[in-house]
């Protein structure tokens, strides 16, 4: 058994994984209870699939009955600087660290399949691989394996890599002894709770996803509630605040994988440069990026909110053409942004020009 674990670890490291550990197929009851409370409170927003597939999340063997062991693999995507530094550049887009280059789902899954294929060829058994693509409570599973622990922000914290690990799992029918879970080392710290711009964490180890900027900018389907627009700042895709502020990042290190390094055009792009993107242009620009999946209209919704938060009236000229956009979602946020940037008389003059042509009630509501 020791030789098998050592061989798997060696193969996984060869494939590019930075952490490897082994988990049982059960989930601690405290995690299940917290998740049930989350569902009962309706804190999952538009993500109805979380409720619909709840039974599958009770443990790896609820998803696949034959599973006997979960091999948990982590890949470091640590940034080269504190992501929160970009918050001060209000006319520049702040994109979550994980989305500044290629889609990690594709990259990690390719490496998982490589390890899984070798495992079947050399040790038989059956396997299934997952990268945030199935109802797997992967952070709870990873914590069970000793890869790290779930911090008070509910994300995984690693002693070796801080907050910056992509997770992947290989479910296998092979019986492999699990590793020991590590101690929760958050102590009295609650920096992650205190830093959240929208107070999305009502308490330690609790998350109200419907208030989370990552949820709002990525999963939320329609208009972002007014109360969250100013706190978004220049965050147009995801939010790293609760990850970035964690003291355990003192042990973090920059990723050695070029596919996780930020593309120059996504490192700190000008917000106004995105306004000219039509659907085809959006798809082409984000062809290999996770950003592509939210679609052009939701993306521009986020961009326009960020422009409104920039508080520079000179940006209004660039925003006005969006008042004629085909998408009511985009038109509405163009109105909101202009309302943040222009004085009352100038805004009302625009209202007289554009409101009579606008039948959409959501857009009309933004005009006031």
ZASEPA-944393 format. One record per residue (C-alpha): y, x, z; residue number from 1. Coordinates in Angstrom, 1 decimal, padded with zeros to 4 digits. Layout:
// residues N
y, x, z, resi
Y, X, Z, NUM
...
//
This chain:
// residues 368
y, x, z, resi
000.0, 000.0, 000.0, 1
002.4, 002.8, 000.8, 2
001.6, 004.5, -002.5, 3
002.3, 001.2, -004.4, 4
005.7, 000.7, -002.7, 5
006.6, 004.3, -003.4, 6
005.6, 004.0, -007.0, 7
007.7, 000.8, -007.4, 8
010.7, 002.4, -005.8, 9
010.4, 005.4, -008.1, 10
010.1, 003.3, -011.2, 11
013.0, 001.1, -010.1, 12
015.2, 004.1, -009.5, 13
014.3, 005.5, -012.9, 14
015.4, 002.2, -014.4, 15
018.8, 002.5, -012.8, 16
018.5, 000.5, -009.6, 17
020.2, 002.0, -006.5, 18
018.4, 000.0, -003.8, 19
014.8, -001.3, -003.6, 20
013.1, -003.2, -000.8, 21
010.4, -005.8, -000.2, 22
010.8, -009.3, 001.2, 23
008.5, -012.0, 002.5, 24
008.3, -015.4, 000.7, 25
009.9, -017.3, 003.6, 26
013.5, -018.0, 004.4, 27
014.7, -017.9, 008.1, 28
015.4, -021.4, 009.4, 29
018.9, -020.5, 010.3, 30
019.7, -019.9, 006.6, 31
018.1, -023.2, 005.7, 32
020.1, -025.0, 008.3, 33
023.3, -023.5, 007.2, 34
022.6, -024.4, 003.6, 35
021.8, -028.0, 004.6, 36
025.1, -028.3, 006.5, 37
026.9, -027.0, 003.4, 38
025.3, -029.7, 001.2, 39
025.9, -032.5, 003.7, 40
029.5, -031.5, 004.0, 41
029.9, -031.7, 000.2, 42
031.2, -028.2, 000.1, 43
029.6, -027.4, -003.3, 44
032.3, -029.0, -005.4, 45
031.2, -029.7, -009.0, 46
028.0, -027.7, -008.6, 47
025.7, -030.7, -008.3, 48
022.7, -028.6, -009.3, 49
022.8, -027.1, -005.8, 50
022.0, -030.5, -004.3, 51
019.6, -031.5, -007.1, 52
017.5, -028.3, -006.8, 53
017.7, -028.0, -003.0, 54
013.9, -028.2, -002.5, 55
013.3, -025.2, -004.7, 56
015.6, -023.1, -002.4, 57
013.5, -023.4, 000.7, 58
011.7, -020.2, -000.2, 59
010.4, -018.1, -003.1, 60
007.0, -019.9, -002.8, 61
008.8, -023.2, -003.1, 62
010.0, -022.1, -006.5, 63
006.7, -020.5, -007.5, 64
003.7, -021.3, -005.3, 65
001.7, -018.2, -006.3, 66
004.4, -015.8, -005.2, 67
003.3, -013.5, -002.5, 68
006.0, -010.8, -002.4, 69
009.6, -010.5, -003.6, 70
010.8, -007.1, -004.7, 71
014.6, -007.1, -004.2, 72
016.6, -004.7, -006.3, 73
020.3, -003.8, -006.0, 74
022.5, -002.1, -008.6, 75
025.8, -000.6, -007.4, 76
028.9, -001.8, -009.3, 77
031.5, -000.3, -006.9, 78
035.0, 000.0, -008.4, 79
037.1, 003.2, -008.6, 80
039.9, 001.7, -006.5, 81
040.7, -001.2, -004.1, 82
040.7, -004.4, -006.2, 83
043.5, -005.8, -004.0, 84
046.0, -003.3, -005.3, 85
046.3, -005.5, -008.4, 86
047.6, -008.4, -006.5, 87
051.1, -006.9, -006.4, 88
051.4, -006.8, -010.2, 89
052.1, -010.5, -010.7, 90
052.5, -010.5, -014.5, 91
049.1, -008.8, -014.9, 92
045.8, -010.5, -014.8, 93
043.5, -009.9, -011.8, 94
039.9, -010.2, -012.9, 95
037.0, -009.9, -010.4, 96
035.5, -006.4, -010.5, 97
032.1, -007.7, -011.7, 98
033.6, -009.3, -014.8, 99
035.7, -006.5, -016.2, 100
033.1, -005.4, -018.6, 101
029.7, -006.6, -019.9, 102
027.8, -009.5, -018.4, 103
025.7, -008.1, -015.5, 104
023.1, -010.9, -015.8, 105
022.0, -009.4, -019.2, 106
022.1, -005.8, -018.0, 107
020.3, -006.3, -014.7, 108
017.7, -008.6, -016.2, 109
016.8, -006.1, -018.9, 110
016.2, -003.5, -016.2, 111
014.2, -006.0, -014.1, 112
011.9, -006.8, -017.1, 113
011.4, -003.1, -017.6, 114
010.1, -002.6, -014.0, 115
008.2, -005.9, -014.0, 116
006.4, -005.0, -017.3, 117
005.4, -001.6, -015.9, 118
004.1, -003.3, -012.7, 119
001.9, -005.7, -014.6, 120
000.6, -003.0, -016.9, 121
-000.3, -000.7, -014.0, 122
-001.2, -003.0, -011.1, 123
-002.0, -006.4, -012.8, 124
-000.8, -009.5, -011.1, 125
001.8, -011.9, -012.4, 126
005.6, -011.6, -012.2, 127
008.8, -013.6, -012.6, 128
012.3, -012.1, -012.7, 129
015.6, -013.6, -011.6, 130
019.2, -012.6, -011.7, 131
021.3, -015.4, -010.2, 132
019.7, -017.7, -012.8, 133
017.4, -019.9, -010.7, 134
017.6, -021.7, -007.4, 135
016.8, -018.6, -005.4, 136
018.6, -018.0, -002.1, 137
018.9, -014.4, -003.1, 138
021.2, -013.2, -000.4, 139
019.0, -014.6, 002.3, 140
016.0, -013.0, 000.6, 141
017.8, -009.7, 000.3, 142
018.7, -009.8, 004.0, 143
015.0, -010.4, 004.8, 144
014.1, -007.4, 002.8, 145
016.4, -005.0, 004.7, 146
018.6, -004.3, 001.7, 147
021.6, -005.4, 003.8, 148
022.7, -008.3, 005.9, 149
024.7, -011.4, 005.1, 150
028.2, -010.9, 006.4, 151
030.4, -013.5, 007.9, 152
031.7, -014.2, 004.3, 153
028.0, -015.1, 003.4, 154
027.8, -012.2, 001.0, 155
025.4, -009.3, 001.3, 156
026.7, -006.1, 003.0, 157
025.0, -002.8, 002.5, 158
025.3, 000.2, 004.7, 159
025.1, 002.4, 001.6, 160
027.2, 000.5, -000.9, 161
029.4, -001.9, 001.1, 162
030.0, -005.1, -000.8, 163
029.3, -003.9, -004.3, 164
025.6, -004.7, -005.2, 165
024.3, -006.8, -008.0, 166
021.1, -008.4, -006.9, 167
017.9, -009.0, -008.9, 168
014.4, -010.1, -007.8, 169
010.9, -009.6, -009.1, 170
008.6, -012.3, -007.8, 171
005.0, -011.1, -007.8, 172
001.5, -012.4, -006.9, 173
000.7, -008.9, -005.5, 174
000.5, -008.7, -001.7, 175
002.9, -006.0, -000.6, 176
004.0, -005.5, 003.0, 177
007.6, -006.6, 003.5, 178
010.3, -004.2, 004.9, 179
012.1, -005.0, 008.1, 180
015.3, -006.9, 008.1, 181
018.3, -004.8, 009.3, 182
020.7, -005.8, 012.1, 183
023.8, -007.8, 011.4, 184
026.5, -005.2, 011.9, 185
029.6, -007.3, 011.4, 186
030.3, -007.2, 015.2, 187
033.6, -008.8, 016.2, 188
035.2, -008.2, 012.8, 189
036.4, -011.2, 010.8, 190
038.6, -009.5, 008.3, 191
036.9, -011.4, 005.5, 192
037.7, -014.7, 007.1, 193
041.3, -013.8, 007.8, 194
042.1, -012.5, 004.3, 195
040.9, -015.5, 002.3, 196
044.0, -017.0, 000.5, 197
042.6, -020.6, 000.6, 198
040.8, -020.5, 004.0, 199
037.6, -021.2, 002.2, 200
035.5, -020.0, 005.3, 201
035.8, -022.5, 008.1, 202
033.9, -020.1, 010.4, 203
031.6, -017.1, 010.4, 204
028.7, -017.4, 008.0, 205
030.2, -020.6, 006.5, 206
031.7, -021.2, 003.1, 207
033.5, -024.2, 001.7, 208
033.0, -023.4, -002.0, 209
035.3, -026.2, -003.1, 210
038.2, -024.1, -001.6, 211
037.0, -020.7, -002.9, 212
039.1, -019.1, -005.7, 213
035.9, -017.8, -007.3, 214
034.6, -021.4, -007.5, 215
038.0, -022.8, -008.6, 216
038.6, -020.4, -011.4, 217
035.0, -020.3, -012.7, 218
032.9, -023.4, -011.8, 219
035.6, -026.1, -011.3, 220
035.7, -028.2, -014.4, 221
039.1, -029.9, -014.4, 222
042.5, -029.5, -012.8, 223
042.7, -027.1, -009.9, 224
044.2, -029.0, -006.9, 225
047.9, -028.3, -006.4, 226
047.4, -026.8, -002.9, 227
045.3, -023.9, -004.3, 228
047.5, -023.0, -007.2, 229
050.1, -020.8, -005.5, 230
047.4, -019.1, -003.3, 231
045.6, -018.1, -006.5, 232
048.3, -015.6, -007.3, 233
047.3, -013.6, -010.4, 234
043.6, -014.2, -009.9, 235
042.4, -015.7, -013.2, 236
038.6, -015.1, -012.9, 237
037.0, -014.8, -009.5, 238
038.3, -013.3, -006.3, 239
037.3, -010.1, -004.5, 240
039.4, -010.3, -001.4, 241
036.7, -011.0, 001.2, 242
034.5, -008.3, -000.4, 243
037.3, -005.7, -000.7, 244
038.5, -005.9, 002.8, 245
035.1, -005.3, 004.5, 246
035.2, -002.1, 006.6, 247
031.7, -001.2, 005.4, 248
033.2, -000.3, 002.1, 249
034.0, 003.1, 003.6, 250
030.5, 004.0, 002.5, 251
030.9, 002.4, -001.0, 252
031.0, 004.6, -004.0, 253
032.0, 004.1, -007.6, 254
029.3, 003.0, -009.9, 255
027.8, 005.6, -012.1, 256
027.0, 003.1, -014.9, 257
029.5, 002.9, -017.7, 258
028.6, -000.7, -018.5, 259
030.2, -001.7, -015.1, 260
033.4, 000.4, -015.6, 261
036.3, -001.8, -016.6, 262
037.2, -002.2, -020.2, 263
040.7, -000.9, -020.7, 264
041.9, -004.3, -022.0, 265
040.5, -006.0, -018.9, 266
041.6, -003.6, -016.3, 267
045.1, -005.1, -015.8, 268
046.0, -007.0, -018.9, 269
049.3, -008.8, -019.4, 270
048.9, -012.5, -018.7, 271
051.1, -013.6, -021.7, 272
048.8, -011.7, -024.1, 273
046.1, -014.3, -023.5, 274
048.2, -017.3, -024.5, 275
047.7, -016.9, -028.2, 276
043.9, -017.1, -028.0, 277
042.4, -019.9, -029.9, 278
038.7, -020.8, -029.3, 279
037.4, -018.4, -031.9, 280
039.6, -015.6, -030.7, 281
038.6, -016.3, -027.1, 282
034.9, -016.1, -028.0, 283
035.3, -012.9, -029.9, 284
037.3, -011.2, -027.3, 285
034.9, -012.1, -024.5, 286
031.7, -011.9, -026.6, 287
029.8, -009.8, -024.1, 288
031.6, -010.8, -021.0, 289
030.6, -013.3, -018.3, 290
034.1, -014.8, -018.8, 291
033.0, -016.3, -022.0, 292
030.9, -019.0, -020.3, 293
033.9, -020.8, -018.7, 294
035.4, -021.5, -022.2, 295
038.9, -021.0, -023.6, 296
040.5, -024.0, -022.0, 297
039.5, -023.3, -018.4, 298
040.5, -019.7, -018.9, 299
044.0, -020.6, -020.1, 300
044.3, -023.1, -017.3, 301
043.9, -020.1, -014.9, 302
046.2, -017.9, -016.9, 303
049.0, -020.4, -016.9, 304
048.7, -020.9, -013.1, 305
049.0, -017.2, -012.7, 306
052.0, -017.1, -014.9, 307
053.7, -019.8, -012.8, 308
053.0, -017.7, -009.8, 309
054.7, -014.7, -011.4, 310
058.1, -016.3, -010.7, 311
059.7, -014.7, -013.7, 312
061.8, -017.2, -015.7, 313
061.7, -014.9, -018.8, 314
058.0, -015.9, -019.2, 315
058.9, -019.5, -019.9, 316
059.6, -018.8, -023.6, 317
056.0, -017.6, -024.0, 318
054.6, -020.6, -022.2, 319
056.5, -023.4, -024.0, 320
054.2, -023.4, -027.1, 321
051.3, -024.3, -024.8, 322
053.0, -027.7, -024.3, 323
051.6, -028.6, -027.7, 324
048.1, -027.2, -027.1, 325
045.2, -029.3, -028.2, 326
043.7, -029.2, -024.7, 327
045.2, -031.6, -022.1, 328
044.0, -029.1, -019.4, 329
046.1, -026.4, -021.0, 330
049.1, -028.6, -021.6, 331
049.1, -029.8, -018.0, 332
049.1, -026.3, -016.6, 333
051.8, -025.2, -019.0, 334
054.0, -028.0, -017.5, 335
053.1, -026.8, -014.0, 336
053.9, -023.2, -014.7, 337
057.2, -024.1, -016.3, 338
058.0, -026.2, -013.2, 339
057.5, -023.0, -011.1, 340
059.7, -020.8, -013.4, 341
062.6, -022.9, -014.5, 342
065.5, -024.5, -012.7, 343
065.6, -028.2, -012.4, 344
068.0, -029.0, -015.2, 345
066.2, -026.8, -017.7, 346
062.9, -028.2, -016.7, 347
064.2, -031.8, -017.1, 348
065.6, -031.0, -020.5, 349
062.1, -029.9, -021.6, 350
060.7, -033.0, -020.1, 351
062.9, -035.2, -022.2, 352
061.7, -033.3, -025.3, 353
058.0, -033.3, -024.6, 354
057.1, -036.1, -022.3, 355
057.7, -039.0, -024.9, 356
055.0, -037.4, -027.1, 357
052.5, -037.1, -024.3, 358
050.1, -040.0, -023.6, 359
047.7, -038.0, -021.4, 360
048.2, -039.2, -017.8, 361
047.3, -035.9, -016.2, 362
049.9, -034.1, -018.2, 363
052.4, -036.9, -017.5, 364
051.7, -036.5, -013.8, 365
052.6, -032.8, -013.9, 366
055.9, -033.6, -015.5, 367
056.6, -035.8, -012.5, 368
//
